[in-house]
Amino acid sequence: MEIRIEKTANPKVKPRKDDALGFGKIFTDHMFIMDYSTEKGWHDARVEPFKNLELSPACMVFHYGQEMFEGLKAYKDENDNAYLFRPEMNAKRTNSSNRRLVIPELPEEYFVEAVKAVVRVDKDWIPTKSGTSLYIRPFIIATDSFLGVAPSKTYKFIVILSPSGAYYESGLAPVGIWVEDEYVRAVKGGMGHIKTGGNYAASLIAQNKAHNEGFSQVLWLDGVERKYIEEVGAMNIFFKINGTVVTPMLSGSILPGITRDSVIALCKSWGLPVNERKISVDELIDAVKDGTLEEVFGTGTAAVISPVGKLRYKDEVMTVKDGKTGELSQRLYDTITGIQTGHIEDKFGWRVSV
């Protein structure tokens, strides 16, 4: 893929090493854009200065939500080399989302090349302080100016970059999770297994409820029986019960998380039993009461590992691990971030050089 590069004539002031970055609030100097039309396919790949988009008010993405997005990160090692973490998995998941949304598939090598190209141009924006990274947001939007419910004939694939700190201000400190028993997010046959904005818009009302009650995230139950645990709003979820690592199976309504896949691989390599299956909220409550629930943690690109210190279901609030970070949660966080930053040997071949 030929990529045209236009560098900015007015570079921004980069954050200093000790500046508080927050998450997703600061954006780098450049972005990647590539267009699609039914006549030309994917074409005109370029890196250009970060700027606002000019779109018609009739643009189909605004009216019918035909869009997808991904999330991954770039890191630097001690020798100033830049790396990505399993970008080919994001490329595969992009096309899974595209197929469900009737967006033209993007060759996987194009996805990886696009991410590498813009990260290479803005490499100096990659923060190096512990716990920081360059968050990468690729996304595709439908761009036809047409008020009709049908797949668009034109699209834009865009990649923007954001130097970011911890997803949660508390860092690795355990968070509180609200088990949602009123609203549902997704069902099998719907779009719960892909990354599209509608999934996250559907979660906002429950997220507000949780925040108002002092909880950080929502834990969703299945949309049919309303009893089986699925995932947290922005993460997959894991439980360590009586020595076994348990996580909900991929059933068509749960996102196949890349960090989820990495955690399963690591646990198996350490000899820990891993069980991907249905787990009911009643089983979880029983495990709390009989003391067999040893740890709960979420997994995702943004937070990496997020230990859970308390769970609320209906009127009951349950404490997990005395509200402290568990040994497995800490080990997984240290190992994954260590591989990402080059401090730990990458035995799985997950790091990809930019």
C-alpha positions in Angstrom: 0.0 0.0 0.0 1.4 3.4 -1.0 1.0 6.0 1.7 1.4 9.7 1.0 2.8 11.7 3.9 2.1 15.3 4.6 3.7 16.6 7.8 2.3 19.5 9.8 3.9 22.9 9.5 2.6 23.8 13.0 3.5 21.1 15.4 1.8 21.2 18.8 3.5 21.4 22.1 4.0 17.9 23.4 3.1 17.0 27.0 6.1 16.9 29.4 7.0 13.6 30.9 5.4 14.3 34.3 2.2 16.0 32.9 -1.1 14.4 33.8 -2.3 12.9 30.5 -5.7 11.6 31.4 -7.2 9.2 28.9 -8.2 10.2 25.3 -8.0 13.9 25.9 -4.8 14.9 24.0 -4.2 14.2 20.3 -1.0 14.1 18.3 0.0 16.1 15.2 -1.1 13.7 12.5 -3.8 11.2 11.5 -4.2 8.5 8.8 -7.0 8.6 6.3 -8.0 6.3 3.5 -11.2 6.5 1.4 -13.5 3.8 -0.1 -15.8 3.9 -3.0 -17.5 1.1 -4.9 -15.7 2.2 -8.0 -12.1 2.4 -6.6 -12.2 0.2 -3.5 -9.9 1.3 -0.7 -7.7 4.1 -2.0 -5.7 7.3 -1.4 -4.0 6.3 1.8 -2.3 9.3 3.4 -0.9 10.6 6.7 -1.8 14.3 7.1 -2.0 16.9 9.9 -4.7 16.3 12.5 -7.7 18.4 11.7 -11.5 18.5 11.8 -13.4 16.5 9.2 -15.8 18.2 6.8 -18.9 16.1 6.3 -22.4 16.7 5.0 -25.2 17.0 7.6 -26.8 14.2 5.5 -23.8 11.9 6.0 -25.2 8.4 6.7 -23.1 7.8 9.8 -25.0 10.5 11.6 -28.4 9.0 10.9 -28.0 5.2 10.8 -24.8 4.6 12.8 -22.9 2.6 10.2 -19.5 2.8 11.8 -16.9 0.7 13.7 -13.8 1.4 15.7 -10.9 -0.4 17.3 -8.4 0.4 20.1 -4.8 -0.6 20.5 -1.6 1.0 21.9 2.0 1.8 21.0 4.9 1.7 23.5 8.5 2.5 23.6 11.3 0.4 25.0 14.4 1.7 26.8 16.2 2.0 23.4 13.5 4.3 22.0 12.1 1.6 19.7 8.4 1.7 19.2 6.1 -1.4 19.3 2.5 -2.4 18.9 0.8 -5.2 20.8 -0.9 -7.8 18.6 -2.2 -5.4 15.9 -3.1 -8.3 13.6 -5.8 -9.3 16.1 -7.3 -5.8 15.8 -7.2 -6.1 12.0 -9.1 -9.4 12.2 -11.6 -8.0 14.6 -12.1 -4.9 12.3 -13.3 -7.2 9.5 -15.5 -9.1 11.9 -17.2 -5.8 12.7 -17.2 -4.8 9.0 -19.0 -7.9 8.0 -21.7 -7.5 10.6 -22.2 -3.8 9.6 -22.0 -4.3 5.9 -18.9 -2.2 5.6 -16.4 -3.3 3.0 -13.6 -5.4 4.5 -10.2 -3.8 4.9 -7.2 -6.0 4.0 -5.6 -6.8 7.3 -2.1 -5.8 6.0 -3.6 -2.3 5.2 -4.8 -1.9 8.7 -1.4 -2.8 10.2 0.5 -0.7 7.7 -1.8 2.3 8.3 -1.3 2.1 12.1 2.5 1.7 11.7 2.7 4.7 9.3 1.0 7.2 11.5 2.7 6.0 14.7 6.0 6.2 12.9 5.4 9.8 12.0 4.3 10.7 15.6 6.7 8.4 17.4 8.0 11.3 19.6 4.5 11.5 21.1 4.7 8.1 22.7 5.0 8.7 26.5 7.5 6.7 28.5 6.4 7.2 32.1 5.3 4.0 33.8 1.6 3.3 33.1 1.4 5.5 30.0 1.1 4.7 26.3 0.1 6.0 23.0 -3.6 5.0 22.5 -4.5 4.3 18.9 -8.1 4.7 17.7 -8.8 3.4 14.1 -12.3 3.8 12.9 -14.5 3.6 9.8 -17.5 5.8 9.0 -20.1 5.7 6.3 -20.0 8.9 4.3 -22.7 8.9 1.7 -25.1 11.9 1.8 -28.3 10.0 1.7 -31.3 9.7 4.0 -32.2 6.1 3.2 -31.6 3.0 5.3 -29.1 1.1 3.2 -25.3 0.4 3.3 -23.3 3.4 2.2 -21.3 3.3 -1.0 -18.4 5.4 0.4 -16.4 5.3 3.6 -13.4 6.7 5.4 -10.9 4.7 7.4 -9.2 7.0 9.9 -6.6 6.5 12.6 -6.0 9.1 15.4 -3.5 8.9 18.3 -3.7 10.0 21.9 -0.9 9.9 24.5 -2.7 8.6 27.5 -2.3 7.7 31.2 -4.2 5.2 33.1 -7.8 4.6 32.0 -8.9 4.8 35.6 -7.5 7.7 37.7 -7.1 5.1 40.5 -4.6 3.2 38.4 -4.5 -0.5 39.4 -6.6 0.2 42.6 -9.7 -2.1 42.7 -12.9 -0.6 41.3 -16.5 -1.1 42.2 -18.8 -2.9 39.7 -22.6 -2.4 39.4 -24.3 -5.6 38.2 -27.1 -4.2 35.9 -30.5 -5.9 36.5 -32.8 -3.5 34.6 -31.3 -2.7 31.2 -29.7 -5.1 28.6 -26.9 -4.3 26.2 -26.8 -7.1 23.6 -28.2 -10.5 22.6 -26.9 -13.3 20.4 -27.5 -12.4 16.8 -27.1 -8.7 17.6 -24.0 -6.6 17.7 -22.5 -7.3 21.1 -19.5 -9.2 19.6 -18.3 -6.3 17.5 -16.9 -2.8 18.2 -19.5 -0.2 17.1 -20.6 2.9 18.8 -24.2 1.8 19.2 -23.1 -0.9 21.7 -21.6 1.8 23.9 -24.4 4.3 23.5 -26.8 1.5 24.7 -24.6 1.2 27.9 -24.7 4.9 28.9 -27.9 4.9 30.9 -26.7 2.0 33.1 -23.3 3.6 33.3 -24.9 6.8 34.7 -26.8 4.8 37.3 -23.6 3.1 38.4 -21.7 6.3 38.6 -24.4 8.0 40.6 -24.1 5.1 43.2 -20.3 5.4 43.3 -19.4 2.5 41.0 -16.9 2.6 38.2 -18.4 0.2 35.7 -21.4 -1.9 34.8 -21.4 -5.6 34.6 -24.0 -6.8 32.1 -26.1 -9.9 32.3 -27.4 -11.8 29.3 -30.4 -10.1 27.5 -32.6 -13.2 27.4 -32.6 -15.0 30.8 -31.1 -12.0 32.6 -29.0 -14.3 34.8 -25.7 -15.1 33.0 -22.8 -12.8 33.3 -21.5 -11.4 30.0 -19.0 -8.5 30.2 -18.2 -5.1 31.8 -19.0 -1.9 29.8 -15.5 -1.5 28.5 -13.9 -4.8 29.4 -14.2 -8.6 29.5 -14.5 -10.0 33.0 -12.7 -12.8 34.8 -13.3 -14.6 38.1 -10.8 -16.8 40.1 -13.0 -19.3 41.9 -11.5 -22.0 44.0 -8.2 -21.9 42.1 -9.8 -21.9 38.6 -9.9 -18.9 36.3 -13.4 -18.5 34.9 -14.6 -16.2 32.2 -17.9 -16.1 30.2 -17.6 -18.0 26.9 -17.8 -16.1 23.6 -21.5 -16.6 22.7 -22.1 -14.0 20.0 -23.0 -11.2 22.4 -19.6 -10.7 24.1 -16.6 -8.9 22.5 -13.7 -11.2 21.8 -11.2 -9.1 23.6 -7.5 -9.1 22.6 -6.4 -8.6 26.2 -8.9 -11.4 27.2 -7.2 -13.7 24.7 -3.8 -12.8 26.1 -4.8 -13.4 29.7 -6.2 -16.8 28.8 -2.9 -17.7 27.1 -0.8 -16.5 30.0 -2.8 -18.3 32.6 -2.6 -21.5 30.7 1.2 -21.1 30.2 1.4 -20.7 34.0 -0.4 -24.0 34.6 -3.6 -22.3 35.9 -6.9 -24.0 34.9 -9.0 -21.8 32.7 -12.7 -22.4 32.1 -14.6 -20.5 29.4 -18.3 -21.1 30.2 -21.6 -19.7 31.3 -21.5 -18.3 34.8 -24.7 -17.1 36.5 -24.9 -14.2 38.9 -26.3 -16.6 41.5 -23.2 -18.8 41.2 -21.1 -15.7 41.7 -23.0 -14.7 44.8 -22.7 -18.2 46.2 -18.9 -18.0 45.6 -18.7 -14.8 47.6 -20.7 -16.2 50.4 -18.8 -19.5 50.7 -15.4 -17.8 50.3 -14.4 -19.5 47.1 -14.4 -16.3 45.0 -10.7 -15.4 45.2 -10.4 -12.6 42.6 -12.4 -10.6 40.1 -10.8 -8.5 37.3 -11.6 -6.9 34.0 -9.4 -7.0 30.9 -9.2 -4.5 28.1 -6.9 -2.5 25.9 -7.5 0.7 27.8 -7.1 -0.5 31.4 -5.2 -3.7 30.6 -6.1 -5.3 34.0 -8.7 -3.7 36.3 -9.1 -5.5 39.7 -12.6 -5.4 41.2 -12.9 -4.7 44.9 -16.7 -4.7 45.3 -19.8 -5.9 43.4 -23.3 -4.6 43.8 -26.3 -6.8 42.8 -29.8 -5.6 43.6 -29.5 -4.4 47.2 -26.5 -6.3 48.1 -22.9 -5.0 48.0 -20.2 -7.7 48.1 -16.5 -7.2 48.9 -14.0 -9.1 46.9 -10.5 -9.9 48.2 -11.0 -7.5 51.1 -11.1 -4.8 48.5 -7.5 -5.3 47.6 -5.7 -6.1 44.3 -5.3 -9.9 44.0 -2.0 -11.7 43.3 -3.1 -12.9 39.9 -4.4 -9.5 38.8 -1.1 -7.9 39.7 0.9 -10.7 38.0 -1.1 -10.4 34.8 -0.8 -6.6 34.7 2.9 -6.7 35.4 3.5 -9.4 32.7 1.4 -7.9 29.9 2.7 -4.3 30.4 6.2 -5.8 30.8 5.9 -7.5 27.4 4.4 -4.4 25.8 7.3 -2.2 27.0 10.0 -4.7 26.4 10.9 -5.3 30.1 9.8 -8.9 29.9 10.7 -11.4 27.3 7.9 -11.8 24.7 7.6 -15.6 24.4 4.4 -15.4 22.4 5.5 -13.1 19.6 2.9 -10.5 20.5 5.1 -7.4 20.1 5.3 -5.9 16.6 8.0 -3.4 15.7 6.8 -0.1 14.2 
